[in-house]
Amino acid sequence: VVFFSVGMLLTGSRGGLLSLMAGLSLMAILFAWQGIYRRYSLVLLGLCVVAVIYGLTLGQSGVAKTAKRFEHEAGLQERLAISQSVFPMVADYCLAGTGLGTFNEAYTPYALTPFAGRVELVYAHNDWLQTGAEMGVPGLLLMLGGTASLLGWAGRRWFVRRDPYVLGIGGGVLCGLVALALHGLVDFNLRIPANGLTASLLIAVLVSVLRRKPSRGEPRE
């Protein structure tokens, strides 16, 4: 946790850092909810503090870069402006979308002045919104519904389990997927093949762990 948090801190990614903190905070809350893991929630919070202190002492340039990006509002405003410009695109192609992988070409008529006629804007910096543009409203609803169903199912299964292995692995993966979904609001993580593959593997691990045969004393389905 420490090294992962330090690495994220030094990347300068505001969305990544905030999503990581949200995921770790959720994990601490979930572990505090479970009596047998309550002490680990305090350990987790302590590790987060250690990560921040370690990052501050390890790489001043990386931390300064992160702090500077938080102070720089122009980048955030630009991403919000891009997202707003995509809404008319979603409305025009609401039934079937423009097709997967066609965002860059289809976005040209809706492009903001700085991006008109340029190819640098390949992504909408919002996974959810780009899904609506490329797959239409039905595709977006399918993605939202599938994500909500998966997280809801996993949460219900996790709360009734008592196996430390299931609670640890399942809780960590669940919070990681929540962090990924939150980061998708301001970035294009799932458009990167390695991230999409990693997310798929994590979902498989989550389902496999939560469907693990209950140990002695656990409630059975």
TIKE-492304 format. One record per residue (C-alpha): residue number from 1; x, y, z. Coordinates in steps of 0.1 Angstrom, whole numbers, plus 5000, padded with zeros to 4 digits. Layout:
! residues N
+-----+------+------+------+
: seq :    X :    Y :    Z :
+-----+------+------+------+
: NUM :    X :    Y :    Z :
...
+-----+------+------+------+
! end
This chain:
! residues 221
+-----+------+------+------+
: seq :    X :    Y :    Z :
+-----+------+------+------+
:   1 : 5000 : 5000 : 5000 :
:   2 : 5028 : 5024 : 5009 :
:   3 : 5048 : 5020 : 4977 :
:   4 : 5017 : 5020 : 4956 :
:   5 : 5005 : 5052 : 4972 :
:   6 : 5039 : 5068 : 4969 :
:   7 : 5040 : 5059 : 4932 :
:   8 : 5006 : 5074 : 4926 :
:   9 : 5016 : 5105 : 4946 :
:  10 : 5047 : 5111 : 4924 :
:  11 : 5028 : 5106 : 4891 :
:  12 : 5011 : 5140 : 4896 :
:  13 : 4978 : 5126 : 4886 :
:  14 : 4951 : 5144 : 4905 :
:  15 : 4923 : 5121 : 4894 :
:  16 : 4944 : 5090 : 4901 :
:  17 : 4954 : 5103 : 4936 :
:  18 : 4919 : 5113 : 4946 :
:  19 : 4905 : 5079 : 4933 :
:  20 : 4931 : 5060 : 4952 :
:  21 : 4923 : 5079 : 4984 :
:  22 : 4886 : 5072 : 4979 :
:  23 : 4893 : 5035 : 4974 :
:  24 : 4916 : 5033 : 5005 :
:  25 : 4891 : 5052 : 5026 :
:  26 : 4863 : 5029 : 5015 :
:  27 : 4885 : 4999 : 5023 :
:  28 : 4892 : 5012 : 5058 :
:  29 : 4854 : 5017 : 5064 :
:  30 : 4846 : 4982 : 5052 :
:  31 : 4873 : 4966 : 5073 :
:  32 : 4861 : 4987 : 5103 :
:  33 : 4826 : 4973 : 5097 :
:  34 : 4839 : 4937 : 5100 :
:  35 : 4848 : 4930 : 5136 :
:  36 : 4877 : 4906 : 5128 :
:  37 : 4893 : 4931 : 5105 :
:  38 : 4886 : 4963 : 5125 :
:  39 : 4922 : 4966 : 5137 :
:  40 : 4934 : 4965 : 5101 :
:  41 : 4914 : 4996 : 5092 :
:  42 : 4935 : 5016 : 5116 :
:  43 : 4966 : 5000 : 5101 :
:  44 : 4954 : 5010 : 5066 :
:  45 : 4949 : 5046 : 5076 :
:  46 : 4983 : 5046 : 5092 :
:  47 : 4999 : 5033 : 5060 :
:  48 : 4982 : 5061 : 5041 :
:  49 : 4998 : 5086 : 5064 :
:  50 : 5031 : 5069 : 5060 :
:  51 : 5028 : 5070 : 5023 :
:  52 : 5021 : 5107 : 5022 :
:  53 : 5051 : 5114 : 5046 :
:  54 : 5073 : 5091 : 5026 :
:  55 : 5063 : 5107 : 4993 :
:  56 : 5070 : 5142 : 5008 :
:  57 : 5106 : 5132 : 5018 :
:  58 : 5114 : 5109 : 4988 :
:  59 : 5107 : 5131 : 4959 :
:  60 : 5101 : 5168 : 4963 :
:  61 : 5099 : 5173 : 4926 :
:  62 : 5071 : 5147 : 4922 :
:  63 : 5052 : 5161 : 4951 :
:  64 : 5056 : 5196 : 4939 :
:  65 : 5044 : 5186 : 4905 :
:  66 : 5012 : 5170 : 4921 :
:  67 : 5006 : 5201 : 4943 :
:  68 : 5011 : 5224 : 4913 :
:  69 : 4986 : 5204 : 4892 :
:  70 : 4960 : 5207 : 4920 :
:  71 : 4965 : 5245 : 4919 :
:  72 : 4963 : 5246 : 4881 :
:  73 : 4925 : 5249 : 4874 :
:  74 : 4929 : 5254 : 4836 :
:  75 : 4934 : 5217 : 4830 :
:  76 : 4903 : 5207 : 4850 :
:  77 : 4883 : 5234 : 4833 :
:  78 : 4895 : 5222 : 4799 :
:  79 : 4884 : 5186 : 4806 :
:  80 : 4850 : 5198 : 4819 :
:  81 : 4846 : 5218 : 4787 :
:  82 : 4855 : 5188 : 4766 :
:  83 : 4829 : 5167 : 4785 :
:  84 : 4802 : 5194 : 4779 :
:  85 : 4810 : 5194 : 4742 :
:  86 : 4804 : 5156 : 4740 :
:  87 : 4768 : 5158 : 4753 :
:  88 : 4754 : 5170 : 4719 :
:  89 : 4773 : 5142 : 4703 :
:  90 : 4757 : 5117 : 4726 :
:  91 : 4723 : 5132 : 4719 :
:  92 : 4727 : 5130 : 4681 :
:  93 : 4738 : 5094 : 4682 :
:  94 : 4717 : 5083 : 4712 :
:  95 : 4703 : 5051 : 4697 :
:  96 : 4734 : 5033 : 4684 :
:  97 : 4764 : 5056 : 4690 :
:  98 : 4791 : 5063 : 4665 :
:  99 : 4808 : 5029 : 4669 :
: 100 : 4836 : 5017 : 4692 :
: 101 : 4869 : 5034 : 4685 :
: 102 : 4854 : 5062 : 4663 :
: 103 : 4853 : 5090 : 4688 :
: 104 : 4882 : 5109 : 4674 :
: 105 : 4867 : 5110 : 4639 :
: 106 : 4831 : 5116 : 4650 :
: 107 : 4840 : 5143 : 4674 :
: 108 : 4853 : 5168 : 4648 :
: 109 : 4819 : 5186 : 4642 :
: 110 : 4815 : 5191 : 4679 :
: 111 : 4851 : 5199 : 4687 :
: 112 : 4860 : 5230 : 4708 :
: 113 : 4880 : 5256 : 4689 :
: 114 : 4914 : 5245 : 4703 :
: 115 : 4908 : 5209 : 4690 :
: 116 : 4890 : 5217 : 4657 :
: 117 : 4906 : 5197 : 4629 :
: 118 : 4933 : 5182 : 4651 :
: 119 : 4938 : 5146 : 4660 :
: 120 : 4952 : 5149 : 4695 :
: 121 : 4919 : 5145 : 4712 :
: 122 : 4914 : 5108 : 4708 :
: 123 : 4895 : 5104 : 4740 :
: 124 : 4868 : 5123 : 4759 :
: 125 : 4887 : 5122 : 4792 :
: 126 : 4855 : 5105 : 4806 :
: 127 : 4851 : 5068 : 4801 :
: 128 : 4814 : 5069 : 4809 :
: 129 : 4806 : 5098 : 4785 :
: 130 : 4827 : 5083 : 4757 :
: 131 : 4808 : 5050 : 4761 :
: 132 : 4776 : 5070 : 4755 :
: 133 : 4790 : 5086 : 4724 :
: 134 : 4804 : 5054 : 4709 :
: 135 : 4777 : 5029 : 4720 :
: 136 : 4747 : 5052 : 4724 :
: 137 : 4725 : 5055 : 4754 :
: 138 : 4716 : 5017 : 4754 :
: 139 : 4753 : 5009 : 4756 :
: 140 : 4759 : 5035 : 4784 :
: 141 : 4729 : 5021 : 4804 :
: 142 : 4743 : 4986 : 4799 :
: 143 : 4777 : 4996 : 4812 :
: 144 : 4762 : 5016 : 4841 :
: 145 : 4738 : 4988 : 4850 :
: 146 : 4764 : 4961 : 4847 :
: 147 : 4788 : 4980 : 4869 :
: 148 : 4761 : 4988 : 4895 :
: 149 : 4749 : 4952 : 4895 :
: 150 : 4784 : 4938 : 4899 :
: 151 : 4793 : 4961 : 4928 :
: 152 : 4760 : 4957 : 4945 :
: 153 : 4762 : 4919 : 4942 :
: 154 : 4798 : 4919 : 4955 :
: 155 : 4789 : 4942 : 4984 :
: 156 : 4761 : 4920 : 4995 :
: 157 : 4782 : 4888 : 4993 :
: 158 : 4811 : 4905 : 5011 :
: 159 : 4791 : 4917 : 5041 :
: 160 : 4779 : 4882 : 5049 :
: 161 : 4812 : 4865 : 5047 :
: 162 : 4836 : 4858 : 5077 :
: 163 : 4865 : 4841 : 5060 :
: 164 : 4896 : 4864 : 5064 :
: 165 : 4908 : 4854 : 5030 :
: 166 : 4876 : 4863 : 5013 :
: 167 : 4872 : 4895 : 5032 :
: 168 : 4908 : 4906 : 5025 :
: 169 : 4910 : 4898 : 4988 :
: 170 : 4874 : 4905 : 4981 :
: 171 : 4874 : 4939 : 4999 :
: 172 : 4906 : 4950 : 4983 :
: 173 : 4895 : 4942 : 4947 :
: 174 : 4860 : 4957 : 4953 :
: 175 : 4875 : 4990 : 4965 :
: 176 : 4900 : 4989 : 4936 :
: 177 : 4871 : 4986 : 4911 :
: 178 : 4852 : 5014 : 4928 :
: 179 : 4883 : 5036 : 4925 :
: 180 : 4887 : 5027 : 4888 :
: 181 : 4850 : 5036 : 4882 :
: 182 : 4855 : 5070 : 4899 :
: 183 : 4887 : 5078 : 4880 :
: 184 : 4868 : 5071 : 4848 :
: 185 : 4848 : 5102 : 4854 :
: 186 : 4878 : 5124 : 4846 :
: 187 : 4900 : 5102 : 4825 :
: 188 : 4901 : 5074 : 4799 :
: 189 : 4916 : 5045 : 4818 :
: 190 : 4896 : 5017 : 4802 :
: 191 : 4906 : 5030 : 4767 :
: 192 : 4941 : 5017 : 4775 :
: 193 : 4941 : 4980 : 4767 :
: 194 : 4963 : 4970 : 4796 :
: 195 : 4940 : 4987 : 4821 :
: 196 : 4909 : 4971 : 4805 :
: 197 : 4926 : 4937 : 4807 :
: 198 : 4936 : 4943 : 4843 :
: 199 : 4900 : 4953 : 4852 :
: 200 : 4886 : 4922 : 4836 :
: 201 : 4911 : 4900 : 4856 :
: 202 : 4901 : 4918 : 4888 :
: 203 : 4864 : 4912 : 4881 :
: 204 : 4872 : 4875 : 4876 :
: 205 : 4892 : 4874 : 4909 :
: 206 : 4864 : 4892 : 4927 :
: 207 : 4837 : 4868 : 4915 :
: 208 : 4858 : 4837 : 4921 :
: 209 : 4867 : 4848 : 4957 :
: 210 : 4832 : 4857 : 4967 :
: 211 : 4818 : 4825 : 4953 :
: 212 : 4844 : 4805 : 4973 :
: 213 : 4829 : 4777 : 4993 :
: 214 : 4819 : 4790 : 5028 :
: 215 : 4842 : 4780 : 5056 :
: 216 : 4829 : 4764 : 5088 :
: 217 : 4806 : 4787 : 5107 :
: 218 : 4798 : 4809 : 5077 :
: 219 : 4762 : 4812 : 5064 :
: 220 : 4755 : 4791 : 5033 :
: 221 : 4734 : 4800 : 5004 :
+-----+------+------+------+
! end
